[in-house]
Amino acid sequence: MSNLILSTYTPEELTGIIHNAVREVVKEIPTQTPTPPSETLLTRRETADKLKISLVTLNDWTKRGIIQSYLIGGRVLYKDSEIEASLYKKQTVKY
């Protein structure tokens, strides 16, 4: 069964009640965390220029797995952060 309660409020009182209720709900909503900056993607030419290597060497490094590439929209792109990380990554060779 539902109960019906009738109360008389002036428009100002009703507005104040609604504002207070909205403020309480808004305080409970967690603030949004900032989104990380989008990853900078480099073309083959930009990557080769950054590493000061030729496109042939870049292609060889990509095939050998030294640098990770991504095929996006028919273009080969490289993540700038991964290029920086690959410069400092130590490669071990097993014979």
C-alpha positions in Angstrom: 0.0 0.0 0.0 1.3 3.5 -0.7 0.8 6.4 1.6 0.1 9.9 0.2 1.3 12.9 2.2 0.2 16.3 1.2 2.2 19.3 2.4 2.0 23.0 1.5 5.2 24.7 0.7 5.8 28.1 -0.8 7.7 28.2 -4.1 10.8 29.5 -2.3 10.7 26.7 0.3 10.3 24.1 -2.4 13.1 25.6 -4.4 15.4 25.6 -1.3 14.5 21.9 -0.6 15.3 20.9 -4.2 18.6 22.9 -4.2 19.7 21.2 -0.9 18.9 17.8 -2.2 20.8 18.4 -5.5 23.8 19.7 -3.6 23.9 16.5 -1.4 23.7 14.3 -4.5 26.4 16.2 -6.3 28.8 16.0 -3.3 28.4 12.2 -3.4 29.5 12.0 -7.1 33.2 11.3 -7.3 35.2 13.7 -9.2 36.3 12.5 -12.6 39.9 11.4 -12.9 41.8 13.3 -15.6 42.3 11.3 -18.7 45.9 10.6 -19.5 47.3 12.5 -22.5 46.8 10.7 -25.8 49.7 8.7 -27.1 51.8 10.5 -29.6 52.2 8.4 -32.8 55.1 8.9 -35.2 55.4 8.0 -38.8 58.2 5.9 -40.2 60.1 9.0 -41.3 59.6 10.8 -38.0 60.8 7.7 -36.1 63.8 7.2 -38.3 64.7 10.9 -37.9 64.3 10.8 -34.2 66.5 7.7 -33.9 68.9 9.0 -36.6 68.7 5.8 -38.6 67.7 5.0 -42.1 64.2 3.7 -43.1 65.9 0.3 -44.0 67.4 0.0 -40.5 64.0 1.0 -39.0 62.3 -1.7 -41.0 64.9 -4.3 -39.9 64.5 -3.3 -36.2 60.8 -3.6 -36.6 61.0 -7.1 -38.1 63.5 -8.2 -35.4 61.1 -7.0 -32.7 63.4 -4.3 -31.3 60.7 -1.7 -32.0 57.0 -2.3 -31.9 55.0 -0.9 -34.8 51.2 -0.4 -35.3 49.3 -0.6 -38.6 46.6 2.1 -38.3 44.6 3.1 -41.3 47.0 1.5 -43.7 49.9 3.4 -42.2 52.8 2.1 -40.1 53.0 4.1 -36.9 55.2 4.0 -33.8 54.4 5.1 -30.3 56.7 7.8 -29.1 56.9 6.4 -25.5 57.8 2.9 -26.8 60.5 4.4 -29.0 62.0 6.1 -25.9 61.7 2.9 -23.9 63.3 0.7 -26.6 66.4 2.9 -26.5 67.0 1.9 -22.9 65.8 -1.7 -23.0 68.6 -4.2 -22.7 68.5 -7.0 -25.3 70.0 -10.4 -24.4 71.2 -12.7 -27.1 71.2 -16.4 -26.7 73.5 -18.5 -28.8 
